């Protein structure tokens, strides 16, 4: 189940969790007041309780989907979403709304100085992570990115004029574009897309195996921050 919540997070990653980490680690100046820390901890506990409650509703079949190592991330998300009952969908939505409300409530208490301090601290963390990478790790990451770009271009080259028109349609949202494009893919394009996803997964794993524990923690924190920003854009 730990792998599931790493992938799905039930909804948007709670902003307060990131703030607690920032405040408790090696930060020279106190970022949060005692009241804000208490609110952040309470929000985190509520989020944890909601996750556990949702987790308790999952069937053996749903757990099997989430633990299936043969499926890609997208395949897991799609199969899992389709397996949810109406009650589970309602609970999932309620959990998401609760997390967003708690995050916004905590954010509303932050002063401009606190926001700037948090931003500066995160920038410093990203800088430290990049500086911690060995030359071999940098080369491996660059190689993985080059493979990803090449695979993307190879797939793009197979798209028809009609498929390209779907991707350029400004009236469609991102998810709508993806759904419309999937419906038009040939078997060959589907296989190529699946092979590209598998290649990305293998490259990520190779990079991950070279990371130290400290680097892994830094990657997790950056992933949470990207998820938070993605949630902000979606809700904005």
N, C-alpha and C positions, 0 to 999 in steps of 0.2 A: 504493500500500500504506500510505502514511502515514495517509491518511484512514481506512483500515480499523482500524488499531490505535488511532486516536483514538476511534472509535466503539465498538469491541468490547473493546480492551485485552486480548484473549485470555481474561482472567479478572478478578480483583480487582486494582486498582491497588496496587502494592507500597508499603507504608507507609514503607519505608526511603527511597524516592525523595523523598517529601515531606520527610523529616527532613534529607536531604542538602541540599535546596534551602534549607530554613530555616536550616541551619547555615552555609551558604556565602554567603548574601546578607547584607543589612545588619542583622545582629543584633549588638547591642552586647556581650552576654555570650555566651561559648561555650556552646552548648546540649549538644553531644555531646563526649564524651572522644575521644581519638585512636583508642582501640580500637573505640569505637562507630562512628566515621566509617569506619574500615577495614572493619568488618562491613557497614555500609550500602552502601559502594561495591562490596564483593564480592557482596552480594545483588543489587544493581542490575545488575552485569555478568552474573550468572547468569540473571536475568530477561531481559536483552537476548538472551543466547545462546539461551534457550528460545524466545523470539519468532521469532528468525531461523530456528531449526530448524523451527518450525511453518510459518512463511512459505514455506520451501523445499518444503514438501509440497503447496502449493496448485496446483491445475490452472488452465489458462487460463479455463475456465468459472467456476471459483470466484472468480478474480480479477475477472472480468467482472461478477459479482454485486456484489462489494464496491465496484466503481467505477461502478456504474449510478446515474446522477444522477436517473433518472426514478422510482426506487423510494424509498419512505419508509424511515426507519430501521428500523421494525418489519418491513417487508417484506424488507429486506436481511437482518436477523437471522434471520428465519424461513427464507428461501430458502437462506442460507448454512448454517445448522444442518442443514437437510435434505440438503444436498449432501455433508456430511462422511462419510468412510469410517469404519469401525470403528477403524482405526489412528489416524486423525486425532482421533477422539473420545477415544481413550485418551490420546493425547499431550496434548490440550487439558486433560483432567482432571488428568493428572500435573503439567503446568505450573502449573495453578491451585493444587494441593496444595503444590507446592514454594514458590510465592510466599507462600502463607498461613503455611507453616512458617517461612520466613525472616523474614517480618514479625513473627510472634509471638516468634521468638527475639530479634530486636532490641528489641522492645517490652519483653521481660522484663528487659532490662539497664537500662532507664530508671528513674531515681529519681523520687520524687514531685515533687521540685523541677524536674526536667527536663520532666516531663509538664506541669506548670503553666506553665513558660516557653514551651513549644511552643504550648500553648493560648492563652496571652496574645499571642504573636506572631501567630498566625493571626487572632485577633480584631482586632488592630491592622491587619493587612493588609486585612481586610474593610472596616474603618472607612475606611482610606485610599482604597480603591477607590470606595466610595460618595461620598466627598468629592471624588474626581477627576471625577465625572460632571458634565457641563454640564447646564444647565436643559433644553436641547433633548433630550439623551439621557434624562434622567429622565422627560420627558413622553412620549417614544417608548416607553420601557420600560413606563410606566404604561398607555399605550394598548394595547400588546401584551398586557399582563396582562388588561386589560378585555375584549379580543377573545377571549382564551382562556377566560375565565370565562363569557362570553356563549355561546360555542360549546359549552362543557360543559353549560350549562343547557339549551340548545336540544336537544342530543342526549339529555340525561336526560329531557326532556319527551316523547320518543318511546318511551320504554321501557314495556313492558307490565307488569302486576302480576307475571307470572311472571319476567320479566327482573329486575325490582327485587328479587324474592325471592332470586334467585341472588346479587345483589350484597350482600345483607344476611345471607347464610348464613354464620354464624360457624364452621361446621364445615369450610368450604372455605378453602384458602390463597389468597393473591392470584393466583397463576398459575392455580390451578384455577378461580377465579371468572372470570378473563379468558377461559380456554379454553371454559368453559361458556357464557358470554355470547356469545362469537363464534359458537358453534354455533347460537344462536337468532336472530341478527340477520337482518332482512329485507334485501332488496337496497337499499331506500331508506336504511336505517340504515347499511349498509356504505358507501354513497356519501357520506352525511353525515359519517361518521367519517373517511373518506379526505379529504374536503374540509377538515375541521377540522385534520387533520394537516398538510395542505399549507399552510393558513393560518398555523399555528404555525411551520412551516419558513420561510415568507416573512418573517414578523415577526422571527424570530431573525436572519435574514440582514440585514434592514434595520438592526437594532440593531448587529450585528457590523460592518457597513460604516462605522459612525460611531466605532468604538473606535480608540484609539491603540494602538501596539504594546505599551506598558506595560499598558494596560487589558486587552488580549487575553491577555497573560501571566497577569494576575491572575485572569481568568475561567478559564483553563486550570487553574490551581492550585486554584481553588474547585471545579471540576468533578471533579478528582482526589480531593479531600477528600470530596466527596459520594459518589463511587464507593467509596471506602474504608469510609465509614460504612455504606453499603448492604451491603457485603460482610460487615461485622461483624454487622449485624442478621440477615443471612441465616444466618450460621454460628453465631450465638448461640442 
